[in-house]
């Protein structure tokens, strides 16, 4: 049997750079989502801390 290699896939530099670019965009997107979530949680903790301090310091 003679195997024809015309159907084998070859990776060209343009395909690898496109794949790398897509991977970087995906990781960048994930990083931005993560940073946004961290920033939101920090804001919530700050508000909670301020409320607790206000309640503890409240004098009548």
KOLFI-197156 format. One record per residue (C-alpha): z, y, x; residue in one letter. Coordinates in steps of 0.001 Angstrom, whole numbers, plus 500000, padded with zeros to 6 digits. Layout:
BEGIN
ZYXA;...
//
This chain:
BEGIN
500000500000500000X;499049503398501256X;501505506134500234X;499951509526499684X;502192512376500865X;500386515047498857X;503096514857496184X;506005515382498548X;507852518650498146X;507928521024501038X;510361523859501375X;508735527036502466X;510683529974503887X;509985532010500743X;511574529358498523X;514695529126500635X;515093532899500748X;514629533071496967X;517230530357496483X;519613532086498889X;519093535385497068X;519817533755493696X;522920532141495161X;524117535473496565X;523509537174493203X;525462534452491415X;528355534665493858X;528268538458493660X;528386538264489876X;531314535825490017X;533080538068492525X;532639541103490273X;533983539198487251X;536964538019489274X;537706541505490616X;537450542962487108X;539913540368485779X;542331541043488665X;542144544786488053X;542820544285484341X;545836542060485025X;547239544584487510X;546903547292484866X;548715545166482300X;551524544382484730X;551875548081485578X;552205549006481897X;554704546196481319X;556748547307484324X;556816550911483095X;557952549802479624X;560754547655481044X;561948550489483287X;561887552881480349X;563930550478478198X;566453549822480969X;566916553516481733X;567121554638478107X;570418556306477335X;571589557664474049X;
//
